[in-house]
Amino acid sequence: MSLPREASSQEKPAAQTPNVVVIFIDDLAYADIGPFGAKGYETPNLDRLAAEGRKFTRWYASQPVCSASRTALLTGCYSNRIGIHGALGPGSRVGIGDGELTLAEMFKQKGYATACFGKWHLGDHERFLPTRHGFDEYFGIPYSNDMWPAHPTAGRNFPPLPIFEGERRLRHSDEHDQKMLTTWLTVRAVDFINRHRTEPFFLYVPHPQPHVPLFVSDRFAGKTERGLFGDVIAELDWSVGEIMNAIDTNGLAEDTLIVFTSDNGPWLSYGDHAGSAGPLREGKGTVWEGGVREPTLMRWTGRIPAGSVCDAPGMTIDLLPTLAGIIGADLPGHPIDGRDIRPLLEGRPGAENPHSSYWFYYKTNELHAVTQGRWKLFLPHEYRTLAGKPGGTGGTPVAYASAQAGLELYDLETDPGEKTDVSKDHPEIVQQLLAEAEKARAELGDTLTRRQGAGVREPGRLTDAEAAALEAIHWPQGRPEAPKKKARKG
């Protein structure tokens, strides 16, 4: 895969300045919304978004975990290129680097108003917060909503979960705050649209739900057959509807691109508090399709064909260069991994994905799979699975088992559930994709094969003094003794 420093050489229409709204849901699985087959509840607003826009059936998150996935969305880079792995915890000594260009900073080049309302998860020191990386406004939580003392899983030990306004910690959240977050974020988003209706804006709404622990406002509690999980999705659907209505009533539908997608698949060990990947295999924490293929919708009235479907692959890393191409913004001088995929968004005849392959990493820089067109090659690695047993109930998870993937090839056109390994039938495809894997290892490394990548950059890092000051904010009385059981962060 060659590494772009500028947008692709495809035709470049005159730059425009559409508003852009990115709604990024946490742990939403492939089959969790109506357009992708949800059961037990309805999502009328998302159904309308699909009817008025474009449904992407093979859209990927770059990794099946929170911080890594969000890094890719905001920078157009595989997260391991810029040193972000897994899910950063409270007081993390690493975060997004100052030298990285975020979507918000790209939009600021063209004078856009920018806001982030929701879950950040790229570092909670002030150096790493949204307002230091291109966002004019920020309200929300700095990391996952389960990273707090009330989490039910044994062995966790987190400080109180703060709610931020800009760079100020308003207070420690409680159960009421968790129930109201979806409402508050939606109200902020609608207000931002109304205030900036006469100028271009970029609005990023990374909802904390339906990541466990699940919370829903009283207005939506008990409203669906599916139970609490269904209630949460119904409220998120309402939120999408409110944002769409604000755009439409302000006469901005033809001037606004809406992107709706998720950071990774379902946290299956939570059972009835987790979503469903439908026909896809496994979930969050794996690079099987259920972990990384996300339910994705986009609407831009007059530019994206209404009621259309795109079956070609795409990935969140492609959003930054695509949007840069639309508004005529400059890309950074350093390499990024995304490509301009405007032809796919707009449904142009004969449009194809410009990547030679996509690379799927997980854990601390382990290369687990590569995909090219209809084919996906798994490289030998260990992964977690429920091995056929059900997940937990009531918000308490069950334990995962470990399984081993070999060198396995799947045809995603005929077998999206990755049930039948066809590597022996297509040795030439295996070799072709192994060559793509070598490109990934040369550029980004691979701890499984002890490779160092030539294109990896350092993340932002706190000094000892900065880390100590942040530690004192989280644990004024001193950090408690580490739990005996290792916490699983998400």
C-alpha positions as CSV (number, residue, x, y, z in Angstrom):
1,M,0.0,0.0,0.0
2,S,1.5,3.3,-1.0
3,L,1.2,6.0,1.5
4,P,-0.6,9.3,0.5
5,R,0.6,12.7,1.3
6,E,-2.2,14.3,-0.7
7,A,-5.6,13.3,-1.9
8,S,-6.0,10.7,-4.6
9,S,-5.6,11.5,-8.2
10,Q,-9.3,10.9,-8.9
11,E,-11.2,13.8,-10.4
12,K,-11.4,16.7,-8.0
13,P,-14.6,18.8,-8.2
14,A,-14.4,22.4,-7.1
15,A,-14.1,22.7,-3.3
16,Q,-17.2,23.2,-1.3
17,T,-17.9,24.0,2.3
18,P,-20.7,21.7,3.4
19,N,-21.4,21.2,7.0
20,V,-20.3,17.8,8.3
21,V,-21.9,15.9,11.2
22,V,-20.2,12.7,12.4
23,I,-22.3,10.6,14.8
24,F,-20.0,7.9,16.3
25,I,-21.7,5.3,18.4
26,D,-19.9,3.2,21.0
27,D,-20.1,-0.7,20.7
28,L,-23.0,-0.6,18.2
29,A,-23.0,-3.9,16.3
30,Y,-23.7,-4.5,12.7
31,A,-27.3,-5.7,13.2
32,D,-28.3,-3.2,15.9
33,I,-30.3,-0.7,13.8
34,G,-33.3,-1.1,11.5
35,P,-31.5,-0.7,8.1
36,F,-29.2,-3.7,9.1
37,G,-31.9,-6.0,10.6
38,A,-32.4,-5.0,14.2
39,K,-35.0,-7.0,16.1
40,G,-37.0,-6.1,19.3
41,Y,-37.2,-2.4,18.7
42,E,-37.6,0.2,15.9
43,T,-35.3,2.9,14.6
44,P,-37.5,5.1,12.5
45,N,-35.0,8.0,12.3
46,L,-32.2,5.8,11.2
47,D,-34.5,4.2,8.7
48,R,-35.2,7.6,7.3
49,L,-31.5,8.4,7.2
50,A,-31.0,5.3,5.1
51,A,-33.9,6.1,2.9
52,E,-32.6,9.6,2.3
53,G,-29.0,8.6,2.0
54,R,-26.6,5.7,1.4
55,K,-26.1,2.5,3.2
56,F,-22.6,1.0,3.4
57,T,-22.6,-2.7,3.9
58,R,-18.8,-3.2,4.2
59,W,-17.7,-0.2,6.2
60,Y,-15.0,-0.9,8.8
61,A,-13.6,0.5,12.0
62,S,-9.8,0.2,11.9
63,Q,-9.6,-1.7,15.2
64,P,-12.2,-3.4,17.4
65,V,-11.5,-1.2,20.5
66,C,-12.3,2.3,21.6
67,S,-9.2,4.6,21.6
68,A,-7.6,2.9,18.6
69,S,-10.8,3.2,16.6
70,R,-11.3,6.8,17.5
71,T,-7.8,7.7,16.6
72,A,-8.2,6.3,13.1
73,L,-11.5,8.2,12.6
74,L,-10.0,11.6,13.6
75,T,-6.6,11.4,12.0
76,G,-7.0,9.2,8.9
77,C,-4.2,7.0,10.2
78,Y,-4.1,3.4,11.5
79,S,-3.8,4.1,15.3
80,N,-0.7,2.0,15.6
81,R,1.0,4.3,13.1
82,I,0.8,7.1,15.7
83,G,1.3,5.1,18.9
84,I,-2.2,4.6,20.2
85,H,-3.2,1.1,21.2
86,G,-6.2,-0.4,22.9
87,A,-8.4,1.7,25.3
88,L,-6.6,4.4,27.2
89,G,-7.4,4.5,30.9
90,P,-7.8,7.4,33.3
91,G,-4.5,9.2,33.7
92,S,-2.9,7.6,30.6
93,R,0.6,8.9,30.1
94,V,0.1,8.8,26.3
95,G,-2.5,10.4,24.1
96,I,-2.9,12.0,20.7
97,G,0.3,13.7,19.6
98,D,0.5,17.5,19.0
99,G,1.8,16.9,15.5
100,E,-1.2,14.9,14.2
101,L,-3.8,16.6,12.1
102,T,-7.3,15.9,13.3
103,L,-10.6,16.3,11.4
104,A,-11.3,19.4,13.5
105,E,-8.0,21.0,12.7
106,M,-8.5,20.2,9.0
107,F,-11.9,22.0,9.1
108,K,-10.4,24.9,11.0
109,Q,-8.2,25.6,7.9
110,K,-11.4,26.6,6.1
111,G,-12.9,28.6,8.9
112,Y,-15.4,26.0,10.2
113,A,-16.9,26.2,13.7
114,T,-16.1,22.9,15.4
115,A,-17.6,21.0,18.4
116,C,-17.2,17.6,20.1
117,F,-20.1,16.4,22.4
118,G,-19.6,13.0,23.9
119,K,-16.8,10.5,24.6
120,W,-13.3,11.5,23.7
121,H,-10.9,8.7,24.7
122,L,-7.7,10.0,23.3
123,G,-6.1,11.0,26.6
124,D,-7.6,13.0,29.6
125,H,-4.7,15.3,30.3
126,E,-5.4,18.8,29.1
127,R,-2.7,18.4,26.4
128,F,-4.8,15.7,24.9
129,L,-8.3,17.1,25.1
130,P,-10.5,18.1,22.1
131,T,-10.0,21.8,22.7
132,R,-6.2,21.4,22.1
133,H,-6.8,19.5,18.9
134,G,-9.1,21.7,16.8
135,F,-12.4,21.7,18.6
136,D,-13.9,25.1,19.7
137,E,-16.3,23.4,22.1
138,Y,-16.3,20.2,24.1
139,F,-18.8,18.6,26.5
140,G,-18.7,15.0,27.6
141,I,-16.6,12.3,29.2
142,P,-12.9,11.7,28.6
143,Y,-13.0,7.9,28.3
144,S,-15.4,5.0,28.4
145,N,-18.4,5.2,30.8
146,D,-17.4,1.9,32.5
147,M,-14.2,3.4,33.7
148,W,-15.7,4.4,37.0
149,P,-16.0,3.0,40.6
150,A,-19.6,1.7,40.1
151,H,-18.7,-0.8,37.4
152,P,-20.0,-4.2,38.5
153,T,-17.1,-6.3,37.2
154,A,-14.8,-7.6,39.9
155,G,-11.3,-6.4,39.9
156,R,-11.9,-3.0,38.4
157,N,-10.6,0.1,40.4
158,F,-11.2,3.4,38.7
159,P,-11.4,7.0,39.9
160,P,-14.6,8.9,39.7
161,L,-15.7,9.6,36.1
162,P,-15.5,13.3,35.3
163,I,-17.7,15.3,33.1
164,F,-15.9,18.0,31.1
165,E,-17.0,21.4,29.8
166,G,-14.1,22.6,27.6
167,E,-11.0,21.9,29.7
168,R,-12.8,22.2,33.0
169,R,-13.9,19.2,35.0
170,L,-17.4,20.1,36.0
171,R,-18.0,17.3,38.5
172,H,-17.9,13.5,39.0
173,S,-20.7,11.8,37.2
174,D,-23.3,9.8,39.0
175,E,-26.1,7.4,37.8
176,H,-28.4,10.4,37.0
177,D,-25.7,11.9,34.8
178,Q,-25.2,8.6,33.0
179,K,-29.0,8.4,32.3
180,M,-29.1,11.9,31.0
181,L,-25.9,12.0,28.8
182,T,-27.7,11.0,25.6
183,T,-30.2,13.8,26.1
184,W,-27.6,16.4,27.1
185,L,-25.4,15.6,24.1
186,T,-28.3,15.8,21.8
187,V,-29.4,19.2,23.2
188,R,-25.9,20.5,22.8
189,A,-25.7,19.2,19.2
190,V,-29.0,20.8,18.2
191,D,-28.0,24.1,19.9
192,F,-24.7,24.1,18.0
193,I,-26.4,23.6,14.7
194,N,-28.9,26.4,15.4
195,R,-26.1,28.8,16.5
196,H,-24.0,28.1,13.4
197,R,-26.6,27.7,10.7
198,T,-25.2,30.6,8.7
199,E,-21.6,29.4,8.7
200,P,-19.9,26.1,7.9
201,F,-19.6,23.8,10.9
202,F,-18.2,20.4,11.8
203,L,-20.0,18.6,14.6
204,Y,-18.7,15.4,16.1
205,V,-21.1,13.5,18.4
206,P,-19.4,10.4,19.8
207,H,-22.1,8.9,22.0
208,P,-21.0,6.9,25.1
209,Q,-23.9,4.4,24.7
210,P,-24.5,1.5,24.2
211,H,-21.2,0.7,25.8
212,V,-21.8,-0.9,29.2
213,P,-23.0,0.0,31.7
214,L,-26.2,0.7,29.9
215,F,-28.2,3.8,31.0
216,V,-31.3,5.4,29.5
217,S,-33.4,8.4,30.4
218,D,-36.8,7.8,32.1
219,R,-38.4,8.9,28.8
220,F,-37.3,5.8,27.0
221,A,-37.0,3.3,29.9
222,G,-39.1,0.2,29.3
223,K,-40.2,1.2,25.8
224,T,-39.0,-1.8,23.8
225,E,-39.4,-5.6,23.7
226,R,-35.6,-6.0,23.8
227,G,-35.3,-4.6,27.2
228,L,-32.7,-2.1,28.4
229,F,-30.5,-2.5,25.4
230,G,-33.4,-1.8,23.0
231,D,-34.4,1.2,25.1
232,V,-30.9,2.6,24.8
233,I,-30.9,2.2,21.0
234,A,-34.4,3.8,20.8
235,E,-33.0,6.8,22.6
236,L,-30.0,7.0,20.3
237,D,-32.3,6.8,17.3
238,W,-34.3,9.7,18.8
239,S,-31.0,11.7,19.1
240,V,-30.2,11.1,15.4
241,G,-33.8,12.3,14.6
242,E,-33.3,15.5,16.6
243,I,-30.0,16.3,14.8
244,M,-31.6,15.5,11.4
245,N,-34.6,17.7,12.2
246,A,-32.3,20.6,13.3
247,I,-30.5,20.4,9.9
248,D,-33.7,20.1,7.9
249,T,-35.6,22.9,9.7
250,N,-32.7,25.2,9.2
251,G,-32.8,24.5,5.5
252,L,-29.3,22.8,5.6
253,A,-30.1,19.3,4.1
254,E,-28.4,20.1,0.8
255,D,-25.4,21.7,2.6
256,T,-24.8,19.0,5.2
257,L,-23.1,15.6,5.1
258,I,-24.2,13.3,7.9
259,V,-22.1,10.3,8.7
260,F,-23.4,7.7,11.2
261,T,-21.2,4.7,12.2
262,S,-19.7,2.9,15.2
263,D,-16.3,2.3,16.7
264,N,-16.4,-1.5,16.9
265,G,-18.8,-4.4,17.3
266,P,-20.7,-5.8,20.3
267,W,-19.1,-6.7,23.6
268,L,-20.5,-10.2,23.4
269,S,-19.6,-11.3,26.9
270,Y,-22.3,-9.0,28.3
271,G,-25.0,-11.0,26.7
272,D,-28.4,-9.2,27.0
273,H,-26.6,-5.9,27.5
274,A,-24.7,-6.3,24.2
275,G,-25.8,-5.9,20.6
276,S,-25.9,-8.4,17.7
277,A,-23.5,-8.7,14.8
278,G,-26.2,-10.6,13.0
279,P,-24.7,-13.0,10.4
280,L,-21.2,-11.9,11.2
281,R,-18.6,-13.8,13.3
282,E,-17.5,-12.8,16.8
283,G,-17.5,-9.2,18.1
284,K,-15.5,-6.5,19.9
285,G,-11.9,-7.4,20.7
286,T,-11.5,-9.4,17.5
287,V,-10.9,-8.6,13.8
288,W,-13.5,-11.1,12.6
289,E,-16.2,-9.2,10.7
290,G,-18.4,-9.0,13.8
291,G,-15.7,-7.0,15.5
292,V,-14.9,-4.4,12.8
293,R,-17.7,-4.3,10.2
294,E,-20.0,-1.4,11.3
295,P,-23.5,-0.3,10.4
296,T,-22.9,2.9,8.4
297,L,-25.2,5.5,6.8
298,M,-24.5,8.7,5.1
299,R,-26.8,11.5,3.8
300,W,-26.0,14.6,1.8
301,T,-29.1,15.6,-0.1
302,G,-28.5,16.1,-3.8
303,R,-25.0,14.7,-3.7
304,I,-25.4,11.2,-2.2
305,P,-28.2,9.2,-4.0
306,A,-31.2,8.6,-1.8
307,G,-32.0,5.0,-0.9
308,S,-28.7,3.7,-2.4
309,V,-26.4,0.9,-1.2
310,C,-22.6,0.7,-1.4
311,D,-21.2,-2.9,-1.1
312,A,-17.6,-1.8,-1.7
313,P,-15.4,-1.7,1.4
314,G,-14.5,1.5,3.1
315,M,-13.0,2.5,6.5
316,T,-13.0,5.3,8.9
317,I,-9.4,6.2,8.0
318,D,-10.9,7.3,4.6
319,L,-13.1,10.1,6.1
320,L,-10.3,12.7,6.6
321,P,-8.8,12.6,3.1
322,T,-12.3,12.4,1.6
323,L,-13.6,15.4,3.5
324,A,-10.3,17.3,2.8
325,G,-11.0,16.7,-0.9
326,I,-14.5,18.0,-0.6
327,I,-13.6,21.3,1.1
328,G,-10.2,21.8,-0.5
329,A,-8.2,21.5,2.7
330,D,-4.6,20.6,2.9
331,L,-3.5,17.2,4.2
332,P,-0.5,16.9,6.6
333,G,3.0,16.6,5.3
334,H,3.5,13.3,7.1
335,P,2.0,10.0,5.8
336,I,-1.6,9.0,6.5
337,D,-3.4,5.8,5.6
338,G,-6.8,6.9,4.3
339,R,-7.8,7.6,0.7
340,D,-10.3,9.9,-0.9
341,I,-13.3,7.8,-1.6
342,R,-15.7,10.4,-2.9
343,P,-16.8,8.3,-5.9
344,L,-18.0,5.6,-3.4
345,L,-19.9,8.1,-1.3
346,E,-21.6,9.7,-4.3
347,G,-22.4,6.4,-6.1
348,R,-20.5,7.2,-9.3
349,P,-20.8,4.5,-12.0
350,G,-17.8,2.2,-11.8
351,A,-16.5,3.6,-8.5
352,E,-14.0,1.3,-6.8
353,N,-12.1,1.4,-3.6
354,P,-8.6,2.9,-4.2
355,H,-6.8,0.9,-1.5
356,S,-4.7,-2.2,-2.4
357,S,-5.8,-3.6,1.0
358,Y,-6.9,-2.8,4.5
359,W,-4.9,-3.9,7.5
360,F,-6.4,-5.1,10.7
361,Y,-4.2,-4.8,13.8
362,Y,-5.2,-5.4,17.4
363,K,-3.6,-5.5,20.9
364,T,-0.1,-4.0,21.0
365,N,0.6,-3.9,17.3
366,E,-0.3,-7.4,16.3
367,L,-1.2,-7.8,12.6
368,H,-4.2,-10.2,12.6
369,A,-5.7,-9.9,9.1
370,V,-5.7,-8.1,5.8
371,T,-8.5,-7.7,3.3
372,Q,-8.5,-7.0,-0.4
373,G,-11.7,-6.8,-2.4
374,R,-13.8,-9.9,-1.7
375,W,-11.0,-11.7,0.2
376,K,-9.8,-11.6,3.8
377,L,-6.7,-13.4,5.0
378,F,-6.2,-14.1,8.7
379,L,-2.7,-14.5,10.0
380,P,-2.0,-16.9,12.9
381,H,-3.0,-15.3,16.2
382,E,-4.9,-15.9,19.5
383,Y,-8.3,-14.3,19.8
384,R,-11.1,-14.3,22.4
385,T,-14.4,-16.1,21.9
386,L,-17.5,-17.2,23.8
387,A,-17.1,-20.6,22.1
388,G,-20.8,-20.9,21.6
389,K,-21.9,-20.2,25.1
390,P,-24.3,-17.3,25.9
391,G,-23.1,-14.0,27.3
392,G,-24.0,-12.7,30.7
393,T,-27.2,-11.1,32.0
394,G,-28.1,-7.9,33.8
395,G,-24.8,-6.1,33.0
396,T,-22.4,-8.8,34.4
397,P,-20.3,-10.5,31.8
398,V,-19.1,-14.1,31.4
399,A,-15.5,-15.0,30.8
400,Y,-14.1,-15.4,27.3
401,A,-12.2,-18.5,26.1
402,S,-9.1,-18.3,24.0
403,A,-8.9,-19.7,20.4
404,Q,-6.3,-19.8,17.8
405,A,-6.6,-18.6,14.2
406,G,-4.4,-20.1,11.6
407,L,-3.5,-18.9,8.1
408,E,-7.1,-18.8,6.9
409,L,-8.8,-17.3,3.8
410,Y,-12.4,-16.2,3.5
411,D,-14.5,-15.1,0.6
412,L,-16.6,-12.3,2.1
413,E,-18.9,-12.1,-0.9
414,T,-20.2,-15.6,-0.5
415,D,-19.3,-16.1,3.2
416,P,-19.6,-12.9,5.2
417,G,-19.9,-15.0,8.3
418,E,-16.4,-16.3,7.8
419,K,-17.4,-19.9,8.3
420,T,-15.4,-21.7,5.5
421,D,-11.7,-21.4,5.2
422,V,-10.9,-21.5,1.4
423,S,-7.1,-21.1,1.6
424,K,-6.4,-24.5,0.1
425,D,-8.6,-23.7,-2.9
426,H,-6.9,-20.3,-3.6
427,P,-3.2,-20.6,-2.9
428,E,-2.5,-17.7,-5.3
429,I,-4.8,-15.4,-3.4
430,V,-3.1,-16.4,-0.1
431,Q,0.3,-15.4,-1.5
432,Q,-1.1,-12.2,-2.9
433,L,-2.5,-11.2,0.5
434,L,0.6,-12.4,2.3
435,A,2.5,-9.8,0.2
436,E,0.0,-7.2,1.4
437,A,0.7,-8.3,5.0
438,E,4.4,-7.8,4.4
439,K,3.7,-4.2,3.3
440,A,1.9,-3.7,6.6
441,R,4.7,-5.2,8.6
442,A,7.4,-3.1,6.8
443,E,5.4,0.1,7.3
444,L,3.8,-0.4,10.8
445,G,5.5,-3.4,12.3
446,D,4.1,-6.5,13.8
447,T,4.8,-7.8,17.3
448,L,3.8,-11.3,16.4
449,T,6.6,-11.6,13.9
450,R,8.9,-9.2,15.8
451,R,9.0,-6.6,13.1
452,Q,9.6,-2.9,13.6
453,G,7.7,-0.6,11.3
454,A,9.5,2.2,9.4
455,G,6.5,4.5,9.4
456,V,5.5,4.6,13.0
457,R,5.4,7.9,14.9
458,E,5.4,8.5,18.6
459,P,2.2,9.5,20.5
460,G,2.0,12.4,22.8
461,R,3.6,11.6,26.1
462,L,3.3,13.3,29.5
463,T,6.3,14.3,31.4
464,D,6.8,12.8,34.9
465,A,5.5,16.1,36.4
466,E,2.4,16.2,34.2
467,A,1.6,12.5,34.9
468,A,2.0,13.1,38.7
469,A,-0.3,16.1,38.5
470,L,-2.9,14.2,36.6
471,E,-2.6,11.3,39.1
472,A,-3.3,13.7,42.0
473,I,-6.5,14.9,40.3
474,H,-7.7,11.3,39.8
475,W,-6.7,10.0,43.2
476,P,-6.2,12.9,45.7
477,Q,-5.7,10.4,48.5
478,G,-3.3,8.3,46.5
479,R,-4.0,5.5,44.0
480,P,-5.5,2.4,45.7
481,E,-3.7,-0.9,45.6
482,A,-3.8,-2.5,42.1
483,P,-6.6,-5.1,41.8
484,K,-5.4,-8.7,41.7
485,K,-7.5,-9.5,38.7
486,K,-6.4,-7.7,35.5
487,A,-9.1,-5.3,34.3
488,R,-10.5,-5.6,30.7
489,K,-10.8,-2.1,29.4
490,G,-13.1,-1.1,26.5
